[in-house]
Amino acid sequence: MVDTKTQYQKIKTEVDQAVLQVMDSSGFINGKAVQDFALNLSNYLGTKHAIPCANGTDALQIAMMALDLQPGDEVITPSFTYIATTEVIALLRLTPVFAEVDAKTFCIDPASLEKLITPRTKAIVPVHLYGHAAPMEEIMAIAKKHNLYVIEDNAQAIGSDYTFPDGRKKKTGTIGHIGATSFYPSKNLGAFGDGGALFTDDDALAAKMKMIANHGQSRQYYFDVVGCNSRLDTIQAAILDIKLKHLDEYIVARTAAADFYDKAFSNHPSITPPYRAKYSRHAFHQYTILVEGGKNSATMRNELKDFLAGHKIPAMIYYPVPGHKQKMFAHFKLTTEDMPKTDWLTERVISLPMHTELDEEQLQFITGKVLEYFNR
Ligand SMILES: *Cc1c(COP(=O)(O)O)cnc(C)c1O
């Protein structure tokens, strides 16, 4: 699905040097590279504060801790996402309330939001799934009307732009009160291990999140609030600082691959290529198509995955089981009747190889095999 090895070869000299420099300095924890990367990242995103932490899941957790949400408070989030988004809500004894997604964008459907809002609702966590921005204009308007916080799960969309109706552009992850992201190796800005970060323009929230990520410490050995231990390694920060300079060209490469796929699949009766809303610069973390046809689309989709695997082409189902159908949330007793669109999508999505190193020969081979499956 990804080719981090070839990507590394192209920046190997720079990366190796940066890693050796950290080793020589022995500043493994909170070394200079961590501050340098945080500053460069906040400048790139056009946000006041970027706060590094250990991973994307922690970033989401720290965001919710900083907002002083209380046990039983409700947080609205899509069921159609990676489990980390909803897991941290439950971990903090908050209640995840699952919203439906738009079948075109795969992101939270603003039309599904208002009927989920109760007096206990405190926050909305939209996910920019697969690299496509959620409809932030509508989400922010609903949040404002009901006095709710918005935490953007930007783990799959770093570098993506959102264009407001007045033409103003902002990076995803910098529109809500807090943005959270992940530097997991396969993400668009991937480390050589784990990493994550939080974004905000709010000085007080930034200070609080920094404190929470550092055991709730206000000054050395004075702990003001219950926090956690969530740091970005200096070595990872040094690597990420180099890769950040390439992020835009990485997105261009991903988009070129997506364009190739789109062209090959256009007007195909069984394939719907990913939608690109005008307001979103798609970061193409995933290239996810919908497969439709036959008596049972899920069976057809699964057969396509096996067919491709037979030709050594990896393909993945993100995600085979939506949040509301996971055992950990069985007590909510949600069924397909509650989340018809989410379940409909779950049966039809399939993600094809998507990364920065796909060449035309590979794309030709992959699209050829996908089309061959339907023409057999
Ligand atoms: C990857 C991911 C996360 C979690 O990030 P980790 O760094 O693996 O903890 C959260 N949300 C979404 C949507 C993700 O894709």
The ligand as an SDF file (V2000), in Angstrom:
LIG
                    3D

 15 15  0  0  0  0  0  0  0  0999 V2000
   -3.8180    7.1010   12.2750 C   0  0  0  0  0  0  0  0  0  0  0  0
   -5.0370    7.6960   12.8030 C   0  0  0  0  0  0  0  0  0  0  0  0
   -5.1720    8.0430   14.1670 C   0  0  0  0  0  0  0  0  0  0  0  0
   -4.2150    7.6240   15.2180 C   0  0  0  0  0  0  0  0  0  0  0  0
   -2.8910    7.9400   15.0500 O   0  0  0  0  0  0  0  0  0  0  0  0
   -1.7460    7.1000   15.7830 P   0  0  0  0  0  0  0  0  0  0  0  0
   -0.5410    7.9440   15.5690 O   0  0  0  0  0  0  0  0  0  0  0  0
   -1.6610    5.7730   15.1260 O   0  0  0  0  0  0  0  0  0  0  0  0
   -2.0970    6.9960   17.2240 O   0  0  0  0  0  0  0  0  0  0  0  0
   -6.3250    8.7160   14.5530 C   0  0  0  0  0  0  0  0  0  0  0  0
   -7.2880    8.9950   13.6930 N   0  0  0  0  0  0  0  0  0  0  0  0
   -7.2180    8.6660   12.3860 C   0  0  0  0  0  0  0  0  0  0  0  0
   -8.3440    9.0190   11.4690 C   0  0  0  0  0  0  0  0  0  0  0  0
   -6.0940    7.9910   11.8990 C   0  0  0  0  0  0  0  0  0  0  0  0
   -6.0430    7.6500   10.6130 O   0  0  0  0  0  0  0  0  0  0  0  0
  1  2  1  0
  2  3  1  0
  2 14  2  0
  3  4  1  0
  3 10  2  0
  4  5  1  0
  5  6  1  0
  6  7  2  0
  6  8  1  0
  6  9  1  0
 10 11  1  0
 11 12  2  0
 12 13  1  0
 12 14  1  0
 14 15  1  0
M  END
$$$$
